[in-house]
């Protein structure tokens, strides 16, 4: 490939797309290229999550997650309104089903206040019933600014809008990056078919973020480990049992939000996900397996540290993964009248966790600069909600580090 680009972006998920969009909008004369290994955009984490526009309720006040979630949510909703991306700011309830959970509910509520989560209020059991008639709880939080969206459509629209700005910018699908080199002041991004030359590089690699960083010479001590989340769906006759979104109170000792109910933009209702170690980083079936991914994770001390710290949770998650009855039992904590005949197996997603050597999850967003490259090393939920804010942060870092000017 003879062209030399001003900036190459690796990764066609929503964070990569939002970065491409924010940069092209700011620098209309710069020639950009986005490189994606799959034949479609948003094929992994973006296209296999629950489609929620998060409010910012859960995240530590002052963290990048909290700041970008709230700012990004507003930007995403505005973008979706402007470009007619399918979405609905429908609201959700967070429900305590046991009095022991109320202290955690209080903490979440105070988080929400600190994070300027507009409109949130504590609600009583009767108010929960008014919003979600089939739910049983002892206390709750109403979060009116939470929504649902088609993230694949949003990703495609960002690319479409950006490409209209500069006809010389390109999207390269089905181009898997296998090596990154530096030569004469340029980044050489080698795929199986071509070598892309660029002055600067931004990598939004998701489940492959650590490998791409190491290929670019970044001495990363942490490692990405994949966790699969399985979903069930409500059968057609049971969809009326869920009006919008219903969440449990998350256990602060466990790095996931717990099994919840989500009405999707197409009218389906998903229940889940659980969280189990994935034997393949991009494996969406229970039996998917990769020797490379499995060995990569299991020879890493951080993986075992995480397992040991969450042993009881992990065992329960695996049991639920292979038992519809146990999955239903968890769902019945929120909706007691739900029956086996009301649910059916759905899809699955895989989440990338950047794990430290001590088994601690790197909870906040993490973006680093090195050698004319910017790497998004960690972008867990709510990265999809926050994508435009993250893209803006990357743009500002690029202006400073890449000497792009204003």
N, C-alpha and C positions, 0 to 999 in steps of 0.2 A: 504494500500500500504506500503510494508516493506522498500522500498528503501529510502535512504536519499540522496538528491541531494546537490551539491555544491551551485548552484544558480537556483532558480525557476523564470521564467518570466511569468507574467500573461498578456494575450492579444496577439492575433494572427493577428493583423493588421500589416502594413508594418513597423511601428516603433518598435513593439515588435520583428518582424522577423529580422530586421536589428540589433537590440541589441543582439539577440540570435546569429546571424552570426558573429558580431564583437567580442563578448566574446569567442565563440567557436574557432574562428580563432586564437585568442591570447592565449587561454588556452586550448590546444587540449586535455590535460589530465583531465580537469574538467568535471564532469558529470552535464549536464544541463537538465532542463525540461521546455517546453513551454506549458502553459495551456490556452486553448481557449474554450469558452462556445459554439460556433457554431460548426456545423459539417464540415465546410470549413474554411480555412484561408481567411482573407481579406474580410469578408462578409459585413462590415459596411462602415465606412468612406473611407477606402482604395479602396474598390470595387465599390463605388458609387460616386466617384469624376470625374472631367472632364479629367483626364489622362494627365495633362499638366506637363512638366518638366519646372518649373519656373526659370527665369533668375536671380532674385534678384533685379529687377528694382524698386520695390515699397517700400522696407523696410528701416526703419530708419538706416542710416549709424552707424556702431558700435554696433548695436543690435545683439542678438543671432540669430534672424531670418535672418538678412542680411549675417552675417558671415557663418552660417550653410547652407543657401540656396546656396550660390556660391560654397562653398567647397563641399557640398553634391551633387550638380548638376554634378560637374566634376566626383566625385566618382561613382554616379549612371550611368552616361553615360559610364564610363570605365567598370563598372560591367556588364552593358547590352551588350556591345561589346564583352567582354570576354566570357559571358555565353549565348550569342545569345538570349537575351530578346528582344521582339518586340518593337522597338522604332524608332524615326526619329527626328533628330535635324533639324527642318524645318523652324524655325523662325516665328515671329509674328509682326503684326503692332498694335500700340496703336494709336487710331485716335481721334483727337478733331473735333467734328462736329459743334462747335460753337466757335466764337472768345473768348467768356467768359471763355472757358476751356483752352485756351493757357497758361495762367499763371500756372495752375496746371500741364499741360504737361511739362512746363519748370522745375517745381519742381521735377517731376518724372525723367526727363532726368538727372538733377543734382544728384539725388539719385543714378541713374544708374552709372554715372561716379564715384561717391564716393565709390560705392560697387564693382567696377572693373567688371562691366557687359560688357564683351568684345564685340566689334564690333557694339555697338549701335550708331545710327546716327539720327539726325533730318531729316525729309523728307517732301517734298512739296506735295500739292494736286496731281500734275501729277505723282510724284513718288509713292504715295499711289496707284494710278490707275494702275501703272505698276506691282505692287506686287499683289494687289487685285482689279481687274478691275470693280467690282460691288460696291465698297465702295466709299462713298462720304465723304470727310473731308476737313477741312481748314488747317490742319497741322497734323503731325504725328511723330512717332518714329519707326524706324525699329530695331528689336531686334533679330539678327540672331541666338543667342545661346539658345533661347527658343525651346522646343521640345514637343513631345508627346510620351507616353509610355503605355504599358499594366501593370498597377501597381499590378494587381492580379498575373500575371505571374512573375513579379519581386519578389513579396513576396514569392511565392512558390519556386522560384529558390534559394533565400537566405536560406530558410529552408533546401532545398535539399542539397546544398553545405555544410552547417554547420553540418547536420546530418552525412554526409560522413566522417567528421573529427573524430567523436567519436561515435562508435556504441552503447555505453551505454547511450547516451543522448536520450531523448524521446520528442515526441509531443503528447499531450493529447487533442484530439478534443472532443466536446460534453461534456465538463466538466466545468460547471458554478461555479465560486467561490462564496460561500455564506458567508464565514467568514474567518478571518485571526486572528490567535492567536500566542502568544509566549509561548514556553515551554522548559525549560532546555536548553536555548541557541539556540533553533531551531525555525524556522517559520513553523507554521502549517497552511497550506492552505487547507481549507475545501471546497470540492465541494459537490454536492448532492449525489455523489456516493462514493467518496474516500477522504482520507486526505493525502495530499502530504507534506512530511517533507523536509525541505531544510535549509541549513545554512544561506542562504541569499535570499532576495526577490527583484525582480524588477517588478514594475507594470506599464504597458503601456495600461491603461484602456479606453482611448478615451472617448466615451460618458458616461462611467460609472466611470471615473477617480475619481471624488469627493467621490462617495459612497465607492469605494474600499479603498481610503485614510482614510476615517473615520473608516472603518472596521479595519484598521491597526493602529488606535489610533492617527492619525494625526489631530490636531485641525484646520481644514480648515474652514476659514470664508467664502470663496467664494463658489459659486455653479455653476455646469455645467447646462446650458440651451441649448436645441436643437433648431436649425433652419433648416427647410426643404428647399431644393432648387429644384424647378421643372425645367425640361428641355423639350424643343421641339427638334425635329429632322427635318432636311431637307428631303423632299421627294426625291426619286431617280432622278427625272428629274431636281431638283434644286441644287444638290450637287456641280455642276460645278461652282456655284456662289461663293463658298468659296474654296480658294486654300490651306490655312493652318490655321492660327489663327488670329482672329480679335478681339481686345479689345477696349472698350471705355476708356475715361479718368475717373478714379474713383473719386467720390465725397469724399473729405477728411473727411467730416462730417458723413459719413456712413461707418460702419465697414465691407463692402464687396466690391468686385471689379466691380460689375455691370454685366449686361447681355452681354455675348460675344459669339463668334462663334468659335468652335473648331473642326477641322478635327481629327477624331480618327484614331488609328492605323489600324482599320479594314475598313477604308474608309468612315464610316458614318460621318455625320456632326451634331454636337449638338449645340443648341442655348439655352443659359441660363447661370447660374440658377438665379431665383429670390431668395428671402430670407424671409420666413415667420416663425413665431413661430410654433413649432411642439408640438402637444398635446400628442405625444409619442416620447420618445428619439430615438427609433429605428423604427419609423413609416414612411414608404416610400409612403404611399397613402394619399391623401388629407383628407380622413375620418378616418384615423387611430387615435385611442384614448386610453390613459391609465390614469385611475384615479390617480394612484400613481405618475406618471410623471407630470401630469397636476397640481395636488395639490402641489407637491414638488416645481414646478416652480412659481406658482401663489401666494403662501404664502411667497415667498421670496421678500424682498424689492428691491433687485437689478434688478429683472425682470421688475417691475413696473417703476423703474427709467429709465431703458433702453427704455421702451415703451414711456414714457413721453418725453424723449429727442429726440426720432425719430418717433414721432406720425405720421407726414405727410408721411414719408417714409414708415412706417409700413402699413398704410391704402392703399397706392398705390401698395405695394407689394401684399397685400391680394387681391386687385381688379384684379391684373394681374394673380394671381394664379388661379382664376376662370373664366378668360376671355381670350380666344384665341385672340380676336380682340385687346385688350389692350397689350397683350404680343407682338403681331405682330407690333403694333405701336412703341414699344420700339426698336424692332429689325430694323425697317425701318429707325431709326436715323442713323444707320451705312450702311444699304443696302436699299435705298429708293424703289428699284424696286421689293422687296420681296412681295409676295402675300399670301393670306390665303391658297390657294391651294398648296403653296410651303412648308408648315410646318405641322407637325403632332405631337401629344403628345408623349413625350419620358419618360424616367425614372426619378427618383428623388433620392436625397441624403440628409442626415441629418448631419449638422456640429455641433460640440461641441464648445460652447463658455463658457469660464470660466468668470463669471460675478462677479465683486466686489459688495459690498453692496450699492455703490453709482451708480450702473448701468454701470460703466465703464468696457469695455471689456479688459481682460488681454491679450494685443496684442502680447507680446513676448512669446517665449518658456519658460516654467518654469518646472524645475526639482528639487526635494528636497530629502534630506536624513533624515531618522529617524529610529532608532531602527533596524539596520541591514536591512533596506529597502530603496530602491530608488523608488520614485514615479514620473512619468511624469504626472504632473497636468494640463499642458496646451500645446497642440501641434497643433495649428491651421495651416491652409495653410501658408507657403509651406512645411509642415512637411513631406509629401510624397516625395517631391523633396529632402529634407534635411535629409532623414531617416538615411543614412549611416553616415553622420556627427553627427547627434543626437546620434546614436548608439555608435559612437566613444567617444562622450562626456560622455555618461553613462558608457562606459567601463573604461574610465579614472577615473571617480568618484568612480566606484566599486573598482578599484585598490587601491585607496586612502582610501576609507571608509571601505571596506571589508577586507583590509589587505591581498590582494591576491598575492602581490608581482608582479614582472615583468616577 
